[in-house]
Amino acid sequence: MSSDSIAVIGAGPVGLVSALAFARDGFDVTVFEAEDQLNLAPRAMVYLNPLLPDLDELGILDDMKRRGHIDRDGFNMHLVALDEVLSAPNSVLDGLMPTPFNVHLGQGEVCAIVLEHLGRLSNVEIKWGQALLGLEQDGDGVSVTLQAKDGRQSIERFGWVIGADGGRSATRELIGATAEGTTWDERFVATNVFTDFRSLGMKSSNMYVHPTLAAVIADIDGHGLWRCTFQESAELPEEGLRQRIDDYYHALLGEDGVYEIDTYSPYRMHQRMSTKMREGRVMLAGDAAHLTNPTGGLGLTTGLYDVIALREGLGAVIGGRADESVLDRYEAERTKTFTEISSPTATHLKNVVYGHHDAETLRVLTEPMRQGTKDLESQRQMLLGLDAVRSPSLLSSAADAAEGHALAHLAE
Ligand SMILES: Cc1cc2nc3c(=O)[nH]c(=O)nc-3n(C[C@H](O)[C@H](O)[C@H](O)COP(=O)(O)OP(=O)(O)OC[C@H]3O[C@@H](n4cnc5c(N)ncnc54)[C@H](O)[C@@H]3O)c2cc1C
């Protein structure tokens, strides 16, 4: 083992993008994934415009654009009870930034693209079917215990470990941390569906605020496949869900509405933050560190911004350009971003979209969005404000994470 080597636990989007970032920077990286293959279930699928230059710098944006849907429509909130649509199209960013669009693509397909890129690098290894079981660290490195599917155990040694092993993170448990916060009473049902949502007035991306049929609806591929996520009580048994999905679509599209369910996935939602994001040479990133309901697309987005911060901080520590206090700064900045921006914004948006509010309450709750979409300058600020999920440079001495957070006022 070299003291520069990095183990990444988990081949989800955060783990694989971490592997790509560090491998491109010249470090030896090994990814350990408990399963034998990528998880292709319908999960995150929207990549917001401020993050795209970073994905471009990693070399994956062109492939994502080729295989995904380019969303120029931006923010659209349909307030059915008020007969009002609040919009901020991405076209208002033309000329202001290199990527005035969002990209829509299933996170499994993004992982597949990253895997292809990793396959072209000689300093990365992916070990499938190897689950993290134990961590022991000293001043020089970390001994990582892994368990194969047949129960065989092995120990490998690395300089550093990035725990990107998702919401039930073993890494988090092994560093003695817990995910503190709440679990929502409701369950989300993510459906991938072939239907003609455009004929209902939907744009590429929509928050459909309806008294009984509320959903987040987004175009997946520009060729008829859409994601529609609605909410139901988590007390309902999962059996019977397929029928309830049909009931939902009949209510939304009418009894004669034409649709075909491709895949679906029910899931519980949380607002939780790990009590630690760092213990010595072990860092957490992505859902291992924080969990949010996905309204607004801030779950994976926040995880990918973790990678950007960690790449800078850990890269500088390993390269001898910074001392380890930068890694404490990583923990502090990313915790602050999640607890002050991502989590409250996603909570507010979930409440607005799925809260069944009367018209007057809805008008009050959506006033920040109304102000944020009222003219060209406000729309620009609102869309660019999504970059608030990025931390300031961990290496600058006077970073100001609170500056210019147009997104934060959505949560007020
Ligand atoms: C149904 C659904 C819909 C969602 N929709 C959205 C959305 O629209 N927008 C959004 O932003 N977010 C959404 N999310 C959340 C988003 O999917 C997560 O934020 C994202 O997957 C986090 O990526 P990650 O790489 O941190 O973790 P994960 O994607 O969970 O990846 C973790 C990986 O670690 C592996 N692993 C676990 N334990 C171990 C171990 N002990 N050893 C080795 N490997 C291990 C797992 O097998 C997995 O491959 C959704 C989630 C779900 C479930």
The ligand as a MOL file (V3000), in Angstrom:
LIG
                    3D

  0  0  0     0  0            999 V3000
M  V30 BEGIN CTAB
M  V30 COUNTS 53 58 0 0 0
M  V30 BEGIN ATOM
M  V30 1 C -36.3730 5.7470 -5.2400 0
M  V30 2 C -35.4200 6.8860 -5.0340 0
M  V30 3 C -35.5750 8.0330 -5.7860 0
M  V30 4 C -34.6980 9.0890 -5.6010 0
M  V30 5 N -34.8680 10.2100 -6.3410 0
M  V30 6 C -33.9890 11.2240 -6.1910 0
M  V30 7 C -34.1000 12.4030 -6.9630 0
M  V30 8 O -35.0070 12.5390 -7.7800 0
M  V30 9 N -33.1760 13.3980 -6.7650 0
M  V30 10 C -32.1330 13.2560 -5.8690 0
M  V30 11 O -31.2840 14.1550 -5.7460 0
M  V30 12 N -32.0270 12.1550 -5.1150 0
M  V30 13 C -32.9210 11.1440 -5.2650 0
M  V30 14 N -32.7800 10.0440 -4.5190 0
M  V30 15 C -31.6520 9.9630 -3.6220 0
M  V30 16 C -30.4170 9.5400 -4.4140 0
M  V30 17 O -30.7110 8.3580 -5.1100 0
M  V30 18 C -29.2650 9.3820 -3.4600 0
M  V30 19 O -28.9890 10.6540 -2.9090 0
M  V30 20 C -28.0250 8.8300 -4.1670 0
M  V30 21 O -28.2160 7.5070 -4.5870 0
M  V30 22 C -26.8320 8.8800 -3.2110 0
M  V30 23 O -25.7410 8.3140 -3.8520 0
M  V30 24 P -24.6190 7.6080 -2.9910 0
M  V30 25 O -23.5880 7.1860 -4.0050 0
M  V30 26 O -24.2290 8.4560 -1.8580 0
M  V30 27 O -25.3220 6.3300 -2.3500 0
M  V30 28 P -25.9830 5.0790 -3.0560 0
M  V30 29 O -26.4840 5.4200 -4.4050 0
M  V30 30 O -26.9440 4.5210 -2.0750 0
M  V30 31 O -24.7720 4.0710 -3.2650 0
M  V30 32 C -24.1760 3.3910 -2.1780 0
M  V30 33 C -23.4840 2.1510 -2.7110 0
M  V30 34 O -22.7750 1.5500 -1.6320 0
M  V30 35 C -22.9920 0.1660 -1.6600 0
M  V30 36 N -22.7720 -0.3560 -0.2990 0
M  V30 37 C -23.6240 -0.2960 0.7550 0
M  V30 38 N -23.0630 -0.8610 1.8390 0
M  V30 39 C -21.8310 -1.2760 1.4570 0
M  V30 40 C -20.7710 -1.9280 2.1360 0
M  V30 41 N -20.8520 -2.2860 3.4510 0
M  V30 42 N -19.6250 -2.2330 1.4540 0
M  V30 43 C -19.5120 -1.8830 0.1260 0
M  V30 44 N -20.4970 -1.2880 -0.5570 0
M  V30 45 C -21.6340 -0.9710 0.1020 0
M  V30 46 C -24.4040 0.0040 -2.1480 0
M  V30 47 O -24.6460 -1.2850 -2.6880 0
M  V30 48 C -24.4770 1.1190 -3.2090 0
M  V30 49 O -24.0640 0.6510 -4.4820 0
M  V30 50 C -33.6530 8.9890 -4.6590 0
M  V30 51 C -33.5080 7.8310 -3.9000 0
M  V30 52 C -34.3800 6.7920 -4.0740 0
M  V30 53 C -34.2100 5.5510 -3.2340 0
M  V30 END ATOM
M  V30 BEGIN BOND
M  V30 1 1 1 2
M  V30 2 1 2 3
M  V30 3 2 2 52
M  V30 4 2 3 4
M  V30 5 1 4 5
M  V30 6 1 4 50
M  V30 7 2 5 6
M  V30 8 1 6 7
M  V30 9 1 6 13
M  V30 10 2 7 8
M  V30 11 1 7 9
M  V30 12 1 9 10
M  V30 13 2 10 11
M  V30 14 1 10 12
M  V30 15 2 12 13
M  V30 16 1 13 14
M  V30 17 1 14 15
M  V30 18 1 14 50
M  V30 19 1 15 16
M  V30 20 1 16 17
M  V30 21 1 16 18
M  V30 22 1 18 19
M  V30 23 1 18 20
M  V30 24 1 20 21
M  V30 25 1 20 22
M  V30 26 1 22 23
M  V30 27 1 23 24
M  V30 28 2 24 25
M  V30 29 1 24 26
M  V30 30 1 24 27
M  V30 31 1 27 28
M  V30 32 2 28 29
M  V30 33 1 28 30
M  V30 34 1 28 31
M  V30 35 1 31 32
M  V30 36 1 32 33
M  V30 37 1 33 34
M  V30 38 1 33 48
M  V30 39 1 34 35
M  V30 40 1 35 36
M  V30 41 1 35 46
M  V30 42 1 36 37
M  V30 43 1 36 45
M  V30 44 2 37 38
M  V30 45 1 38 39
M  V30 46 1 39 40
M  V30 47 2 39 45
M  V30 48 1 40 41
M  V30 49 2 40 42
M  V30 50 1 42 43
M  V30 51 2 43 44
M  V30 52 1 44 45
M  V30 53 1 46 47
M  V30 54 1 46 48
M  V30 55 1 48 49
M  V30 56 2 50 51
M  V30 57 1 51 52
M  V30 58 1 52 53
M  V30 END BOND
M  V30 END CTAB
M  END
